[in-house]
Amino acid sequence: MLFKFAVSIAYATLPGAVVLPALADEIDFKNHLQHADVVLMPGWENQNVGNAAPLHPKIVAWGEDAVWGTAERKRNAQKYRAMGVNLIAANVWMLTATKEKLAQSQALQDASCRDIAGDKLIPPWLDDGQSYWGCTNQAAFRAQLRQRVRDGMLAGANLLHLDDHLGTVAATAHGGCFCDACMEGFNHWLAQNISPAQLKALGVRELVHFSYRDYLHDLGVKTRADYLARQANLPLQQEYLQFQRAAINDFVQELKTLAEKNHGSYVPLGINAWNLVPSQLANAHLADYFSNEIKHYGVEASHPPFAYKLADALGKPVFATAAGEGWSHINHRKQTQRVRQWLAMSYVFGHQFMYAFKQWAFDPERGTNWYEPTIEEYAPVTDFVTQHSDLFNDYEALAPVALLYNAVAERSDEQPLRRYVEQWHRESLQFRLLAAGDNVLKTRLKPGDIAGLAFVCRIDNSELVNQQNAVFEAWQKAGKAGKCDALPQPENYRIAVRDRNQKDLPGVWALARVHNSRPPVVHLLNQNFDDRGAPQQPHSEITVALPSPLLGRVSAVHLHRPQRSSVTLNVLTTPQGPQVTVPELEYWAVLQLQR
Ligand SMILES: [Zn+2]
């Protein structure tokens, strides 16, 4: 993120008006963000508006839902503004019209996704029995989404958050959508993208009377179960997915344009790209930020760190929340400390976690439930971040080397790179990801991406699409890229963390962040979790190496921890270089280096 060009905004002073900054473009939006900002995630605004002021929030990133009336959202926006919030999102849920709206409108009920047998789809995580999966290719469903965007902007929002941003694309994994609108749209797409000869080879003689639904029926695909079982190998299925992705991308672009027309200036777009898995990134190129569900519970070492690193590679900030199932476990077991570690982790990686006072939780055993934390649960982290904002703002990850993310290889269920990233964190290697996209993810490797990097390594042999192979091969010829086992001297990129017996502590991660005019900081994150819900096992007498080639000269180190007074540590000079001993680590500590 670039903050150095931050601009001052003149706010209008009309009494009662909610005046938020008019943003010029994506860069201007990023200029309004600081790493230490406190970010809210309302969906249930009254709880946030009543409770959030002591946290000094700056951003409402998920946003106010149209389930609230425009007048009430305007009032809430005024209250947020009075707290110092200057970026407020309107939340538009792309998946269902909600049971309240559906109950009032037969047209919306009819605009649901249909499976191959013609039955309506119900999202498996909605257990009210009255919510259907709306089809984003149907006119009535689109009309109410457009209205929600207009309403959100009129209520004073200056960001747009799309939840379930893939609409009907996501329904394909659940047996949809074979409604008439989708069939008609697919025919149109086929006519424009597939030659008559190719169609004929697939058994499609003409498109005027063609129905993909009937075509699959003729192949014996009659039920939702048939379709899901055979989906991967059905003819025209890849083309069908391409059509669905193209359709939603066009519609998301239309909604963004509509928001900007109603707001009168640039409206940054946020999407909830579940775990940042490859299939969720089909319209990431349209998004300015991820306001995102990321699985945390039980996968703290793998999922959130990978998502944060990938978001860095895509150049977009993450405002995170955990998945519904994780919140349900937290709710059931009252694991406050675990939540604080999640919050800390987001800041350690240079992103933010969204604070909520009424958090949706769901697991198959308990169904829908609500996690309703008090402000005391959040305060130790927000106080720490706010009081030490100079340790966060304008710092970026120290990354002398990079791992290559190849979207093609990551499409397998294995997601092999995620395991690799976790291993590098366990070794406290300092690195970043470089993303090579494919026909879904639009990001492309560029020759200049090598700047500042000693080496780029990859773990797979898959082809890189769209001339990206040539970029990588040029780096390889220059001796700056190759397989990971060819990474020269990995020790040079490591900040070793050891116990008092000098044994490595892979459960404590060291992540250095650098600033263009201040010495680096090194975050220590305790990733040793006890699945029974106890706080992480604290560590004492941890030695942290501070290698000069990575971190520069160090004369003193200040140790900062939540709810503890800051102390200065002695820097010990050893044959391996400078090191410090941290007397005790609970879940998070920051070492502030001094020259
Ligand atoms: Zn449909």
Residues whose N, C-alpha, C, O or C-beta is under 5 A from the ligand:
A	BS01	ZN	C113 C135 N137 C177 F178 C179 C182
